[in-house]
């Protein structure tokens, strides 16, 4: 395939309008997407993709801060609404084969036991668990379990240290 002056002019026109390489290849006909990209590169046509470096760092940092604030509010409000709502539907025990995308996949028991099953309640949108098990699975940020202070060392560990 050879690039005629007519095809090159069409390429430049479509590239300038923001068409994708695939669209340009289809419109011109008889050429591949890669051929379009290669010719555009050889013609030094401007890159279409704007990188993070091309945008100002300040705008980027501001947009990140706004997203983080929105995410924090959304996450916090989701958990608050779950804690307030204590009206949970009854468990609907299901085996692995019976689970679907709308079933709570919280395991109950040990997989080696015969009595092992999954919760089976209706799961929340975008989550694998029901309201109740979501509270167990996703702990709010910053609310870690109390850990003993470094100064408080249990006696048996202290004895081991002294004898060691």
N, C-alpha and C positions, 0 to 999 in steps of 0.2 A: 504494500500500500504506500502510495506517495502522497505527500502533502502538497496540494495545489494552492495557488494564491487565494482561490475562492474559499477553500476549506480553512486556511489559516485565518482569513478575515472573519469567517463565521465563528471560528474558535475564539478569537479575540473579543468579538461582540458578545457571545454568550458567556464567556468567562467574566467579562466586565459587568454583566447583569447579575452575576452571582449564581449561575447555573452550576450544578454539580458535574463532575467529570463524566459520570454515567449518563446524565441527561444529554450532555454535549455529544457524547459518542453515539447515542441513539438518534439524535437530530441529524448529525452529519452523515451517519451511516457508513458501514464498511470498516469501522475502526473500533478498537477496544478502549475501555476506560483508561487502561495503563498507557496507551498510545497518546491519549489526550493529555494525561498528566505529564508524560515525558516531553511532549511538544511545548506545553505551557511552561515547563521548567526551562527548556532551551530558549524560549522566547523571553525569559525573565519576567513573566507575568506575575503580578503581586500574589502573595500567598493569601488564601482565603481564610485560613484558620487564625483567629486572634488568640495569642497566647496570654498567659497571666502577665508576662513581662510587658506586653503591649499595652495593657491597661495600667492606670496609675495605681501604685501600691496603696495609696490612701483610700481610694474607692474600694479596692479589694478588701482591705482590712475593715472598713466600715460595713460592707455587705456581710462579711464573716461575723462581725459582732451582732448585727441585726438577726442573722440566722440563728446564732447561738441563743439569743434572748428568746426568740420565738420557740425554739426547740425546748428550752428549759420550761417555759410557761406551759407548753403543750404537754410535756411529760408529767409535770407536777399536777396539772389539772386532771389528767387522766387518772392518776393514782388517787387523788383526793376523791374523785367521783366514785371510784371503786370501793374505797374505804367507807364512804358514807352509805353506799348501797349494800345492805347486808342481806338482801333478799336473793339468795342463790337458788338456782333450780336444783332438783334432786340429781344425784349421781346416776349415770346411765352406763353401767359397766359394759365395756366392749373389748373384744379380742383384737389383736393386731390386724387381722384380715378384715374386720368390720369397720375400721377407722376410715373416715373420709376427710376432706379438707375442712369441714365445719365441726369436727369432733375435737374435744379437748384431748390432748395426747399426753397427759400427766400420768406416769406409771404408778400403779398402786401395788405394793408388795414387791417380791423379788422374782425376776424372770425365771429362775429355776423352780419356783413353786407352782403347783397346779392352780392355786387360787389367784395367780397373777392376772391383772387386767389393766385397762386404761380407763380414765375417768369417764369420757364419753359425753360430758355436757356440751352444750353449744359453745364453741370457741369464739373469741372476739375477733373482729375484723383485723387482719394483718398480724395476728398472734396465733400461736399454736395451742394456747391454753384458755380455759374458761376464766371468769372473773376471779373466782376464789384462788385458783392455782397461779394466776398471773401475779397476785399479791405475794405469793411465796417466791416465784421465779425471779421477778424483777424488783429488787430492793431500791428504794429511792437513793439518789446520789448523796454521799456525805453521811449516810446513816449506817455506819459499820457497827458490827457487834462489838460490845465492850471487850477490850483486850486488857489483860493485866498489865500494870505499869512495869517498866523495866526493873524498878527497884524491888518489886514484890517477886521474889524467887521462891517457889515451893521448897519446903524443907528437904525433901528427898533429893532434889536437884542440887541444893546447896551442899548436902553431905557428899554427893558424888564429886562435886567440884573440889571439896576440901581433901577428899581421899585420893583424888587423881593426880 
